Amino acid sequence: MDTGTHIVMGFALGGLATLDPAVAESSATSASVLIAAVVGSQIPDIDTVLKLRNNAVYIRHHRGITHSIPAVLLWPLLIVGCIYPFFPEANLLHLWIWTFIAVFLHVFVDIFNAYGTQALRPISSKWVALGVINTFDLPIFIIHVFGLGLWGLGFPPGRTFLVMYIVIFAYYVLRFQVQKAVKNAVKRRIPEAEKIIVSPTIRFFQWRLAVVTKEKYYVARAFRRSITIFDEFKRIPVPDLPVITAAKKDKNLAAFLSFSPVYRWEVDEYDDHYEVRFIDLRYRNNGHYPFVALVQLDKDMNVVSSYTGWVFSEEKLRKKVDIDILID
């Protein structure tokens, strides 16, 4: 989920915690739990700072180790260790319990996005992405803000947020049903589909689709049960060419391949260099595929420039690579 949603979830969880008698009966415990819930709802995303280094490191590691099983166990200990000295009268056990719930809930809800997390590490490095809830889901955000507003007006926070989370649970169930209907519609339209990657959008009934068959890739959009196919590409395995082998050693392309489950590739040869481009098919936007990896190599197969990330025009991509080689 986005940062704003995680913040309101933290406050809501702090309100829900008042249903716990150990929290409700102690002002120190109540205050410390609220702070810990807000911090715990944010701290797994501390790896966002990796973006300051470069996109390759960010793509490879964001929602990785910080969302793993060991991290979910260690974050609450770190948070409680920092907060408890300021609230020595707080119930330590219940402070830890609600902090753990906040951290766990952060990682858990991220699984439902199309981006997903590596929440099973170290058992598995596989990305877990159910593709049911958009990174920013307006109904979920509004429900939280409404609940916080009721709390501000004097409504009991425990019961208010309990009802709120029951409503959100029902909303998740509904999203799964809608996603299933979309997949069934895809199977009727493309019976030979081997893999269907469904990505939610901010609009409830609108979904991005990347469909894999034995011979083709299809890029489509679903609205309710109506499927619109925008592009189709012949499915060509990545060849074992020296230029591609050399490009795969580049950190930007390696990061792209570690994250993207469905893509097409291109190799272009110019007078003085090669270009290897991999294009993720999940994020088509206004006819453009913004998530790419581009590697440029000289004639001796040395990487001279590369980039991976989200760019929304060819001109901006050229500025990102910023090479001195002249392009025809």
Protein Blocks (a to p, Z undefined) as FASTA:
>chain_A
ZZklmmmmmmmmmmmmmmpmklmmpmklmmmmmmmmmmmmmmmmmmmmmmmmpmmlmmmm
goplmmmmklmmmmmmmmmmmmmmmmmmbcfklmmmmmmmmmmmmmmmmmmpmnopafkb
ckbccdcdehlacfbafklmmmmmmmmmmmmnopafklmmmmmmmmmmmmmmmmmmmmmm
mmmmmmmmmmmlmbdcddddfbfklccdddddfkbccddddehjaccdfbdcdddddddd
fklmmmmmpmklmmmmmmmmbdcddddddfkbccdddddfklggehiafbdcdddddfko
pafbdcedddfbfklmmmmnopabdcZZ
